[in-house]
């Protein structure tokens, strides 16, 4: 469709061009002496260079551009640093706000021997003349044609010296997204300028998940009556955000008609493009009536830095001799771009001449006059240096009144930026800036160019806005349409589980848990929502919920309310609210009481727990025996008796019935810690065993979804549920195994029959339904396994519906204030059933619950053994000194005479004999040894005294 429109547009322009050529009175394009008409190959500089200007003089933009261009021509000609004596001569043509006459004037200008043309102002004329510029190689420097499509490769000789509407429309899309709106209505003039700009706006909004809900186009010359009819139609629609993209000369009619229709009050949002600030800036004095109809409007204006060069020009504006009237009237941002366009041409021509460029024309072989033709096509000649001059223009980089003049590879001016204005009182107020570099900010864009770009949501800032109706709160941007159509709400006509939603004889026609939640949420909205409920389904079987959601997406319904599960494929075509009920798929299967188990006494502990406990009993018994063996006669005897003592003492501590007493301090410490561990283990064992034996244990042949998938038995699923597609598509269960059941009674019959008699082995359904089913069957069935999906129920709306967002907030309020639970208790109160079969494994106590106790006991035993070994080593060193070697069998009792040997050749058996020695025997032996040593020392002393006397 777009290609057809483009072909039609091109054919129309071609016909206009041909008609103009037929009525064209040819102008002599012979270059006179002194003009820029050097012969081919000549390198002499001309004395005068013709440049053209093409725009509507009597227009908001033209009244600003004309004095600015003429002032720029004077400034260039008076500046000795540029062109060096070559004079610029301006050839000015008026397009008279007419596409036909504008095209004719443009063709005459192109035939006047100009090397550069300033203009055109109109985007429509620019499209036509750009083809002529391409053929004649004459660059066009347009300060007013902002149509984004003019930047295409189709027009290489068209250079825009202002910012394209491409950036302005993205700024508006960011503004819409900043305030949280999703839909806008575009009001625009139906020409190249309007259509192309709004097309870009639609693309920009789509990237923000927004859209243009309606395009309200009107012709440039439409009277107020047609504009009135257009706005009446617009006012009946849902969106209250209007983007106005029109011409500055007639655009004010939109707001005057809107004011008369009471569309400039509270709840409305009006966003105007740069045409409105251009019009207001051009006014000589503030018109109170005009400002009154514009209160609360937000508008964009081309941003130009406040440089000294700009301030100097603006101060001299009031006294420019080219203006029709003195004073500030007529000035707007287009004056700055027009002024810079002349300087751009001057700099380019200066560089062109300095590089040896040749300002000359040649005949176009494609333009020939046939015999008797009145077209005089040969008067149109090609600028030989056009391509070189074009490249020179695109390479330039200088600072003008509007800022930095430099072009990107796409021929856009660098650093596009806009002022964001709010009209209020008797003037405008800047609430921030938008730039393509960092989007919204409250500091000038040039302050941000030295920093890394940041367009995150947290970095976007604007000052507060006073909206229409003097409102300070941001309007929600939409209302329900004033066309008498209430909200069409589809409600599933269920066969079973009518507690959730069902048909009713009340005025609304429906009732149930879901309806009460929806009504409660709607009552919390700060505005009224007219609505009507429409049953979906024949009442004989549950409707397909996927088809219901598709009907909403196809605009057959505005919303769907009921027990609708939020699943992925549905969220792709509609918007859901915040879930108001948690849900998930579970498996229900028949269960039976488990038979008594003769080995039930082993179930309280896991296998690892039994092994570790038994090992610690033996370990602690051995440690206590080692610690008590030398001191306590109850731990002595023959090897077999001592082994029996270890086992007996170890396991008798389980019942605290050990008869052996401990006499060593370390043994008592170990025993106290171990008895505490035994106490905890006994208590835990008793509690767990009691639970296992007293609680009824239920078992099922199906343990969960995994065992159900691996089997081949039929599965019951609620008719119309998303679970059917989920089991087949996601879990790869054969569709032949699926049995559709329509209500709880069908569930009960299918489970009672079982898979062998035409029933089902289990049922898969969402948890809210299963809770009602289990309570209605006196808990004869149970869920097995865990929920294997997690989801929720929500209300479905068409994509980008603002109601989905507002209702989500209302549902959260219901949850926070407890009303959601009250509605649940009203409709879904039921007897509690255990939702799971008993799992024996869940009652078993594992090692992880007791490893801390075992660790403490083990550390205590190791420390006690370490202290015992250190004490033994110390005693053994005292018993066997290393500095003497003698036989001590005389002092030792006869029963120990077998141990006589040298201590220097001590063996392992000697050490073990020493360890096995009673503590009392060691002390007695040590006492005798000390006495013997004392006697020997006395004898030696007497011998020394006798020898000394001798």
SVG drawing of the C-alpha trace seen along z (x, -y; Angstrom):
<svg xmlns="http://www.w3.org/2000/svg" viewBox="-33 -50 127 115">
<polyline fill="none" stroke="black" stroke-width="0.4" points="0.0,0.0 2.8,-2.4 4.5,-1.7 1.3,-2.5 1.0,-5.8 4.7,-6.7 4.2,-5.9 1.0,-8.0 2.8,-10.9 5.6,-10.7 3.3,-10.7 1.4,-13.6 4.6,-15.7 5.7,-14.7 2.5,-15.9 2.8,-19.2 6.4,-19.6 5.4,-19.0 2.5,-21.4 4.8,-24.1 7.3,-23.6 4.5,-24.0 3.5,-27.5 7.1,-28.5 8.3,-31.7 12.0,-31.0 14.4,-33.2 17.7,-34.0 20.3,-32.1 23.2,-33.8 25.8,-34.8 26.6,-38.5 30.0,-40.0 30.8,-40.3 28.6,-37.4 29.8,-33.9 30.0,-32.7 33.6,-31.9 34.1,-29.8 34.8,-26.1 38.3,-25.6 38.8,-29.2 40.1,-29.5 39.4,-33.2 37.3,-34.2 34.0,-35.8 33.0,-39.2 29.4,-38.1 28.0,-34.7 24.2,-34.2 22.6,-32.2 18.9,-31.7 16.3,-31.7 12.9,-30.0 10.2,-30.2 6.8,-31.8 7.5,-35.4 4.2,-36.0 4.4,-33.2 5.5,-32.6 8.7,-31.0 9.2,-33.4 8.8,-36.6 11.7,-35.3 13.8,-33.9 13.8,-36.9 15.5,-39.5 17.9,-36.8 19.0,-35.8 19.4,-39.3 21.3,-40.2 23.6,-37.2 24.2,-38.3 25.3,-41.7 27.5,-40.2 29.2,-37.9 29.8,-40.6 31.2,-42.9 33.5,-40.3 37.0,-40.5 38.0,-37.1 35.6,-35.2 35.2,-35.0 37.9,-37.8 36.1,-40.4 33.6,-38.1 30.0,-39.4 27.1,-37.2 23.9,-38.2 20.6,-36.9 17.8,-35.9 14.6,-35.7 11.5,-33.9 8.2,-33.7 6.3,-30.4 3.0,-32.1 2.0,-29.1 1.1,-27.2 2.5,-23.9 1.8,-24.8 3.2,-28.4 6.0,-27.3 7.1,-24.6 6.9,-27.1 9.0,-29.7 11.5,-27.0 12.0,-26.1 12.5,-29.7 15.0,-30.1 16.9,-27.0 17.1,-28.5 18.5,-31.8 22.1,-30.6 22.3,-30.0 25.0,-27.7 23.3,-27.2 19.6,-27.6 18.5,-28.5 15.2,-26.6 12.6,-25.5 10.6,-26.0 7.9,-23.6 8.5,-19.8 6.2,-19.2 8.0,-21.6 11.3,-20.2 10.3,-16.7 9.8,-18.1 12.7,-20.5 15.1,-17.9 14.7,-16.0 15.7,-19.1 18.6,-19.7 19.8,-16.2 19.7,-16.7 21.3,-20.1 23.8,-19.4 22.6,-22.4 22.7,-21.9 19.6,-22.9 20.1,-24.2 16.7,-24.0 16.2,-25.6 12.4,-24.8 11.6,-21.5 11.7,-19.0 10.1,-16.0 12.2,-13.0 12.0,-11.3 14.0,-14.1 17.1,-12.6 16.9,-9.6 19.6,-8.7 17.1,-9.6 17.9,-13.3 21.7,-13.6 21.7,-17.3 19.2,-18.1 20.9,-19.3 18.8,-20.1 20.2,-23.0 17.7,-22.5 16.8,-19.3 14.7,-16.6 11.3,-15.8 12.7,-12.3 14.3,-13.4 11.3,-15.5 9.0,-12.6 11.3,-10.4 11.3,-13.2 7.5,-13.1 7.6,-9.3 10.0,-9.6 7.6,-12.2 4.7,-9.9 6.6,-7.1 8.0,-9.3 4.5,-10.0 3.3,-6.4 0.9,-6.8 0.5,-4.1 -1.8,-5.5 -2.1,-8.9 -4.2,-10.4 -2.3,-12.2 -3.9,-15.4 -1.9,-16.5 -2.1,-18.2 -2.4,-15.8 0.6,-16.7 4.2,-15.4 5.3,-17.3 2.4,-16.0 2.2,-12.4 5.9,-11.7 6.3,-13.1 3.4,-11.1 4.7,-7.9 8.0,-8.3 6.0,-9.0 4.2,-5.7 7.5,-3.8 9.0,-5.6 6.0,-4.8 6.0,-1.1 9.6,-0.9 8.1,-2.1 5.2,0.4 2.9,-2.5 0.8,-3.3 -1.2,-5.9 -4.7,-4.8 -6.2,-7.1 -4.8,-9.4 -6.9,-12.5 -5.8,-14.2 -7.2,-17.3 -6.3,-19.3 -4.3,-22.5 -7.2,-24.6 -10.0,-23.0 -12.4,-25.5 -13.1,-25.4 -16.3,-23.5 -14.4,-20.5 -11.9,-20.8 -14.8,-20.9 -16.3,-17.6 -12.8,-16.0 -12.4,-16.9 -15.9,-15.8 -15.0,-12.4 -11.7,-12.4 -13.4,-13.3 -15.6,-10.2 -12.5,-8.0 -10.6,-6.5 -7.3,-8.3 -7.0,-11.8 -3.4,-12.4 -3.3,-14.4 -0.2,-15.2 -0.7,-18.1 1.6,-18.3 0.4,-21.1 1.6,-24.3 2.3,-27.3 0.1,-29.6 -3.1,-27.7 -2.4,-25.4 -4.0,-27.7 -7.4,-26.8 -7.1,-23.4 -6.9,-24.8 -9.6,-27.4 -12.0,-24.7 -10.9,-22.4 -11.5,-25.2 -15.0,-25.6 -15.6,-21.9 -14.4,-21.9 -11.4,-19.8 -8.9,-22.0 -10.0,-21.0 -8.9,-18.5 -8.0,-15.0 -6.8,-16.1 -3.2,-16.2 -2.1,-18.3 1.4,-18.0 2.4,-20.3 5.5,-20.1 7.8,-23.0 5.2,-24.9 3.5,-26.3 6.6,-27.8 7.6,-29.2 4.2,-30.9 4.3,-32.2 7.9,-33.5 6.9,-35.4 4.1,-37.4 5.0,-41.0 2.9,-41.1 1.3,-38.4 -2.3,-38.0 -4.3,-37.1 -7.0,-35.4 -4.5,-33.2 -2.7,-32.3 -6.1,-31.5 -6.8,-28.7 -3.3,-27.2 -3.2,-26.8 -1.5,-23.5 -0.2,-22.6 3.3,-21.0 5.3,-21.9 8.8,-21.3 11.0,-24.0 14.4,-23.7 17.1,-24.1 19.9,-26.5 22.7,-27.2 22.8,-30.7 26.1,-31.7 27.4,-35.3 27.0,-35.1 23.3,-34.3 22.8,-37.0 24.4,-39.6 22.2,-38.7 19.1,-38.8 19.9,-42.2 20.3,-43.6 17.1,-41.9 14.8,-44.7 16.6,-47.2 17.3,-45.1 16.7,-47.3 15.2,-44.4 12.2,-43.9 8.9,-45.4 8.3,-46.6 10.7,-47.4 10.7,-45.4 10.9,-41.7 8.1,-40.6 8.8,-37.8 11.7,-36.2 11.9,-32.4 14.4,-29.7 14.1,-29.4 15.7,-32.8 18.9,-31.4 18.9,-28.4 18.2,-30.6 21.1,-32.9 23.4,-29.9 22.4,-28.5 23.8,-31.6 27.1,-31.3 27.2,-27.6 26.9,-28.4 29.5,-31.2 32.1,-29.0 31.5,-26.2 31.9,-28.6 35.0,-30.1 36.6,-26.6 35.4,-25.6 37.2,-28.6 40.3,-28.1 40.5,-24.5 40.4,-25.7 36.7,-24.9 35.2,-26.1 31.9,-28.0 30.5,-27.2 27.5,-25.5 27.1,-23.1 24.2,-21.9 22.4,-18.7 22.2,-16.3 19.0,-14.9 17.2,-18.2 16.5,-18.9 13.9,-21.1 12.1,-19.3 11.0,-21.2 8.2,-23.6 8.4,-22.9 7.6,-25.7 9.3,-24.1 12.8,-25.6 14.4,-22.9 17.8,-23.9 17.6,-26.9 18.2,-24.6 21.9,-23.9 24.0,-21.7 26.4,-23.2 29.7,-21.5 31.2,-21.8 28.0,-20.7 29.4,-17.4 32.6,-19.1 30.6,-21.8 28.2,-19.3 31.1,-17.4 32.6,-20.7 29.2,-21.5 29.1,-18.2 32.6,-18.5 32.2,-21.9 32.4,-22.4 31.9,-25.8 29.9,-27.5 26.8,-29.4 24.0,-31.2 22.1,-27.9 25.2,-26.0 27.6,-23.7 27.1,-23.3 28.4,-19.9 26.8,-17.0 26.7,-13.3 27.0,-10.6 23.2,-10.7 23.4,-14.4 21.8,-15.3 23.0,-18.2 24.9,-17.0 23.5,-17.2 19.7,-17.5 18.0,-18.9 14.7,-20.5 13.4,-22.7 10.4,-21.1 7.9,-23.9 4.8,-24.2 2.4,-27.0 0.7,-28.6 -0.3,-32.1 0.9,-34.7 3.9,-32.8 5.8,-29.6 7.9,-27.9 10.8,-25.5 10.5,-22.3 13.5,-20.6 15.5,-19.6 15.5,-16.6 18.6,-15.6 19.3,-12.6 22.4,-12.1 20.8,-11.8 17.1,-12.3 15.4,-14.2 17.3,-16.4 17.0,-19.7 20.4,-20.9 21.4,-22.2 22.4,-19.4 25.9,-20.8 26.7,-20.2 26.1,-16.5 28.1,-16.0 31.3,-15.7 29.8,-12.9 28.9,-9.3 25.4,-9.0 22.8,-7.9 19.3,-7.2 18.2,-4.9 14.8,-5.6 16.4,-6.8 18.4,-9.5 15.4,-11.1 14.2,-14.3 11.7,-17.1 10.2,-19.8 6.6,-19.7 3.9,-20.5 0.6,-22.4 -1.8,-20.5 -5.0,-21.7 -7.5,-22.6 -4.7,-23.8 -4.1,-20.2 -0.8,-19.3 -1.3,-15.6 -0.4,-13.7 -3.5,-12.8 -4.1,-9.1 -4.3,-9.9 -7.5,-7.9 -11.2,-7.6 -13.9,-5.3 -15.2,-6.3 -18.1,-8.6 -19.8,-6.7 -22.3,-4.8 -20.5,-1.5 -19.9,0.2 -17.0,2.5 -17.7,5.9 -16.7,8.5 -16.7,12.1 -17.4,14.6 -16.9,18.4 -20.2,20.3 -18.9,23.1 -20.5,26.5 -18.7,27.4 -17.0,25.6 -19.6,22.9 -18.3,21.4 -15.8,19.6 -18.1,18.2 -21.6,19.1 -24.7,17.8 -27.1,15.9 -30.5,14.2 -29.2,11.0 -29.0,7.8 -25.4,8.5 -26.2,12.0 -23.2,13.7 -21.9,14.5 -19.1,16.3 -15.7,15.8 -14.0,14.3 -16.9,11.9 -16.8,10.6 -13.0,10.0 -13.4,8.2 -16.3,6.0 -14.3,5.2 -11.3,4.1 -13.4,2.0 -15.0,0.2 -11.5,-0.9 -10.9,-2.7 -11.1,-6.5 -13.5,-6.6 -16.6,-4.8 -16.4,-2.0 -19.6,-1.1 -19.6,2.6 -21.8,5.5 -21.1,9.2 -21.5,11.6 -21.5,15.3 -19.2,17.4 -20.1,21.0 -23.2,23.1 -23.5,24.2 -23.3,27.9 -19.5,28.1 -16.8,25.9 -15.7,23.4 -12.2,23.4 -10.3,20.8 -7.7,20.4 -10.5,19.5 -11.9,17.1 -8.6,15.3 -8.3,15.2 -11.7,13.5 -10.5,10.8 -7.4,10.3 -9.6,10.1 -11.7,7.3 -14.8,9.5 -14.6,8.7 -12.9,6.0 -11.9,8.2 -12.4,11.7 -13.2,12.2 -13.1,15.6 -10.9,18.4 -8.4,17.7 -4.9,19.0 -2.0,16.7 0.2,18.8 2.9,17.8 1.0,18.3 -1.9,16.1 0.3,13.3 1.6,12.9 -1.8,11.7 -3.5,10.1 -2.5,8.2 -3.3,9.7 -3.7,8.0 -1.8,8.9 -2.8,12.5 -5.5,12.5 -5.3,16.2 -2.3,18.5 -2.6,21.7 -0.6,24.7 -1.1,28.1 -1.3,31.1 -1.9,34.8 -4.9,36.4 -4.9,40.2 -6.7,42.9 -4.9,43.8 -5.2,46.6 -4.1,47.2 -0.7,48.9 -0.4,52.3 1.4,52.7 5.2,53.3 7.0,55.6 10.1,53.6 8.5,50.3 10.8,49.9 13.7,49.2 11.9,46.4 12.6,43.5 16.3,43.4 17.9,43.6 20.4,46.3 23.4,43.9 22.0,42.8 21.8,46.3 25.4,47.1 26.9,44.0 24.9,44.4 26.1,48.0 29.7,47.1 29.6,44.3 28.2,46.7 31.3,49.0 33.7,46.1 32.6,44.5 32.6,47.9 36.2,48.5 37.3,45.0 35.8,45.3 37.5,48.8 40.9,47.3 40.4,44.4 39.2,46.7 41.3,49.8 44.3,48.8 42.2,47.5 38.9,49.3 38.9,53.0 35.5,53.4 37.2,52.9 39.9,55.5 40.1,59.2 40.8,61.7 40.7,60.5 37.4,62.1 35.9,60.5 37.2,57.1 35.7,57.4 32.3,58.3 32.6,55.4 33.2,53.0 30.1,54.2 27.9,54.4 28.9,50.9 28.4,49.4 24.9,50.5 23.7,50.4 24.1,46.6 21.3,46.6 18.9,47.3 21.1,45.6 21.4,49.1 25.2,49.5 26.3,50.9 30.0,50.1 31.1,46.9 33.7,44.6 36.5,43.3 38.7,41.2 37.9,37.6 38.3,37.9 36.1,41.1 33.3,39.3 33.5,36.3 33.2,38.6 30.3,40.5 28.4,37.3 28.7,36.0 27.7,39.4 24.7,39.8 23.4,36.4 23.8,37.5 21.9,40.7 19.1,38.8 18.6,36.7 18.7,39.7 16.3,41.7 13.8,38.8 13.9,38.2 13.6,41.9 10.6,42.2 8.8,39.2 9.4,40.3 8.3,43.9 5.2,42.7 4.3,40.6 4.9,43.4 2.8,45.9 -0.1,43.6 -0.6,41.5 -2.5,43.2 -0.2,43.9 -1.7,43.5 0.0,44.8 -0.7,44.6 0.6,46.5 1.3,43.1 4.0,41.1 3.7,37.9 3.8,36.5 7.0,38.4 5.5,41.8 2.4,40.8 4.3,39.8 6.2,43.1 3.0,45.1 0.5,45.7 -2.7,45.3 -5.4,42.7 -5.3,39.3 -8.3,37.2 -8.2,33.4 -10.9,30.7 -12.5,29.9 -11.4,26.5 -8.4,26.3 -4.9,25.2 -3.6,28.4 -4.6,30.4 -2.2,28.5 0.4,28.5 0.5,32.2 0.5,32.9 2.9,30.2 5.2,29.8 5.3,33.2 4.8,35.2 1.9,37.3 0.0,39.1 -3.3,37.3 -5.1,40.7 -4.4,40.9 -6.2,37.7 -9.8,38.1 -11.8,34.8 -14.0,34.4 -16.5,31.6 -17.2,31.4 -16.4,32.9 -19.0,35.7 -17.2,36.8 -13.9,36.7 -15.4,39.0 -16.8,41.5 -13.6,41.7 -11.5,42.3 -13.9,44.9 -13.9,46.9 -10.1,46.8 -8.1,47.4 -9.2,51.1 -12.9,50.3 -12.9,47.3 -11.9,44.7 -8.6,42.9 -5.6,43.6 -5.2,40.0 -6.5,36.5 -4.4,33.5 -6.0,30.1 -5.3,26.7 -5.0,26.5 -8.1,24.3 -10.3,26.9 -8.6,29.8 -9.1,28.2 -12.9,28.0 -13.0,31.5 -11.1,33.1 -13.4,31.4 -16.5,32.5 -15.4,36.2 -14.7,36.3 -11.0,36.6 -11.2,40.0 -8.5,38.9 -5.2,37.2 -2.7,35.2 0.5,37.0 3.8,35.3 4.3,31.6 2.8,28.9 4.7,29.2 3.7,25.8 3.4,22.4 0.9,19.8 -2.0,17.7 -5.4,16.4 -5.9,13.0 -8.3,10.9 -7.5,10.5 -7.7,7.3 -6.7,6.3 -3.1,5.4 -2.0,2.1 -5.3,1.6 -4.7,-0.9 -7.4,0.9 -5.0,3.8 -2.5,1.6 -5.1,-0.2 -6.9,3.1 -3.5,4.6 -3.0,1.8 -6.6,2.3 -6.0,6.1 -2.9,5.3 -5.0,3.0 -7.6,5.8 -4.8,8.1 -3.3,5.6 -6.5,4.6 -7.7,8.2 -10.8,8.0 -9.4,10.6 -9.2,13.1 -12.8,12.2 -14.1,12.9 -12.2,16.2 -13.7,17.3 -17.2,16.3 -17.1,18.6 -14.4,21.2 -14.7,22.2 -14.3,26.0 -13.2,28.7 -9.5,29.2 -8.0,32.2 -4.4,33.3 -3.3,32.4 -0.5,34.9 -0.1,38.6 2.0,39.4 5.6,39.9 7.5,42.2 10.8,40.6 9.7,37.3 9.4,38.8 12.9,40.4 15.6,38.8 18.8,38.4 22.4,37.9 22.2,34.2 20.0,33.6 22.5,35.0 26.0,34.6 26.6,31.6 26.0,33.9 28.3,36.6 30.9,34.0 31.0,32.7 31.1,36.3 33.9,37.3 36.0,34.2 35.6,34.9 36.7,38.5 39.8,37.5 40.8,34.9 40.4,37.4 42.5,40.0 45.2,37.4 45.5,36.5 45.6,40.1 48.5,40.9 50.4,37.8 50.1,39.0 51.2,42.6 54.3,41.3 55.2,39.1 54.9,42.0 56.8,44.3 59.8,41.9 59.9,41.8 59.6,45.6 62.5,46.1 65.3,43.4 67.7,43.3 71.0,42.6 71.3,46.0 71.0,49.6 70.3,52.0 68.3,55.0 65.5,54.2 64.1,57.6 65.3,57.6 62.9,54.9 60.0,56.0 57.6,58.7 58.2,62.2 55.1,62.3 56.7,59.6 60.2,61.2 59.5,62.2 59.9,58.6 63.7,58.4 65.6,56.9 67.4,53.8 65.3,50.6 67.6,49.5 66.2,52.3 62.6,51.6 60.1,53.4 56.5,52.7 55.4,55.5 57.1,53.8 55.1,50.6 51.9,52.5 52.7,54.3 53.3,50.9 50.0,49.6 48.2,52.7 49.8,52.2 47.5,51.1 47.9,47.5 48.4,48.7 51.2,51.1 53.0,48.4 52.8,46.0 54.1,48.8 56.9,49.7 57.9,46.1 57.9,45.7 60.2,48.6 62.5,47.5 62.8,44.1 63.6,45.8 66.2,48.0 67.9,44.9 68.0,43.1 69.7,46.1 72.3,46.3 73.0,42.6 73.5,43.0 75.9,46.0 78.0,44.0 78.1,41.1 79.3,43.4 82.0,44.9 83.4,41.5 83.5,40.5 85.4,43.7 87.9,43.2 88.5,39.6 89.2,40.7 91.6,43.3"/>
</svg>
